[in-house]
Amino acid sequence: MQRLYDFLRRHPAWVDGFWAVVLFGISLISGAPVEEGHGTPPTALAVPVMLLLSLVVALRRRMPERMLVLAVVVGLLQVVLDVTVLPADFAMLVIVYTVATIGARWASRLALGAGLCAAPVAQARWPIEDVSAAGNIAMVIFLTVPFVLAWVLGDSMRTRRAYFAQLEERAARLEKEREAQSKVAVAAERARIARELHDVVAHNVSVMVVQADGAAYVLDVAPDQAKNALETISSTGRQALAEMRRLLGVLRTGEHQEAGEYVPQPDVRQIEDLVEQCRESGLPVDFKIEGTPRPLPSGLELTAYRIVQEALTNTRKHGGPNTGASVRLVYFDDGLGLLIEDDGKGAPHELYEEGGFDGQGHGLIGMRERVGMVGGTLDAGPRPGGGFRISVLLPLKPA
């Protein structure tokens, strides 16, 4: 049955054609009166009326305005030529509904006017015998109601379809705007990361140059110091190559760096200074370090610093009054863990579900970009009872 329904929905013209044939057959049969057991054919004028009204039903969706005009003309011919009411006149009710649903506005108004006039004209042309004037008026009202209901139902269907079409268009437009905003946010964050990694790589190359100059200076008089300098150059060079690979991964989209001053990049040790600045600004922050602190790759330290900075900034923006935060740094054997939590209740949960803090979902997008650059993982979401939690694991070797 489902296949049959799908077929009928895909071929509405076939459905209309079927009902047109049924309507013509019923009209043809009912139009043949029986006299002394023998049927006599309908009048010559009734058959063309039946055919034209059946045609109205068959083509009502393809050309609703023209079929409405045809139905009005056929109705007037019936009155003028004295072709009495037939079952085929049901097509007028159908075309009134159809035009009110999908026809032009002028056609919809014409259909309403024709429907209001159909019953009074028919009752005046072919009045019911042995019925008082009040009875004829009641019959007019009774026959007019279906036309009014058909027009009202069709107009309501038009409004409903327009409403759903507007909702679909709006949803599609919002989806495109959201995708565009996300792409812009990702592009801006990648450009920002590229600039920072450029500074990191430049720093590593500078260290290598200084160590190389020192090794060349003491190569003859202090071979041990020259050997240590060469080892430093080797390890620094490997770090620089790793940072350069990440930098090229960001720049493969064709983004260009903006010119700017070279400034020292923050690292994990400066997180404590960042926490102290937050405390001075009125945000109480509990800061703890677990494990044994040790030097980490500069790109990883920069990522850790920026994530803590972004999280505390968003806590100040959206946490509300009397909000507290906590920052934990955990040194593992194979990486660095970050846990930033707050107990604020100022930001709605819908904002968290959208994927960010800044009102458009860009906060977490930037964090995920940073964590992805070093092969880490990020888990963020509301805390039970209120507040927000960000958990990050930054491995020493990218996944």
Order of alpha helices (4+ residues) and beta strands (2+ residues): alpha-alpha-beta-beta-alpha-alpha-alpha-alpha-alpha-alpha-alpha-beta-alpha-beta-beta-alpha-alpha-beta-beta
